[in-house]
């Protein structure tokens, strides 16, 4: 049966076997509890199975594709037909941490990792994430300070995760071909991470700063604190810098100060 890709679900299926194999080799699958999100027609799923995971659960929103996946893999995988954004993965993962693979639509990859990071408990429900992003977004996630890519995503995602870029993938490896380049990122939870009272404050503070990324930081600081000078003296930061010139750690310190103010 021919599969017609649904644009609304961001369906660009990986067809390049070399690339799919390389993704399956990024981390250990053998005897592990694997979760694949947005498996599509199952091209990566097949390569994951070749590595003999202990369990393989997949979450796919498209009901048609779920039926096809069932015909293709039968009881070798557990299929959940749902929107991954609606699943509580902490519950599904039960006792064994998930290693997560996913080539999802690009906007969802970003949304889901932000949501996961903001809601993580002290211990994580996953031990690794291997996810595909639009290259331009991946570049923002792994951006260095003092670059124009450095921003909200950088500060947020690096809070709980160590992130490495694995490789870029060109449009020709997909069908239908997307218009953009893709990048695979590998995430591992940090053992030690900066403590906040409420992770929502990371969002509030980074939004306030990066919504006006060209302005000097005295502006967002004025919005967040009564007296920006106080904070800049205490944290030893120059009020004339732009948000991208601060370090991730300085952002965490600012968030801590913001939390002190609110409590
Ligand atoms: N991973 C496959 C398919 C990529 S296309 C491959 O590389 O070939 C993206 C897949 O994510 C599609 O199968 C699409 O139906 C699915 N998808 C889109 N939005 C989703 C969501 N919110 N939850 C779960 N799956 C979703």
Boltz pocket constraint, residues with backbone or C-beta under 6 A from the ligand:
constraints:
  - pocket:
      binder: B
      contacts: [[A, 9], [A, 10], [A, 11], [A, 12], [A, 13], [A, 14], [A, 15], [A, 37], [A, 38], [A, 39], [A, 40], [A, 41], [A, 42], [A, 43], [A, 44], [A, 59], [A, 60], [A, 61], [A, 62], [A, 65], [A, 82], [A, 83], [A, 84], [A, 85], [A, 102], [A, 103], [A, 104], [A, 105], [A, 108]]
      max_distance: 6.0
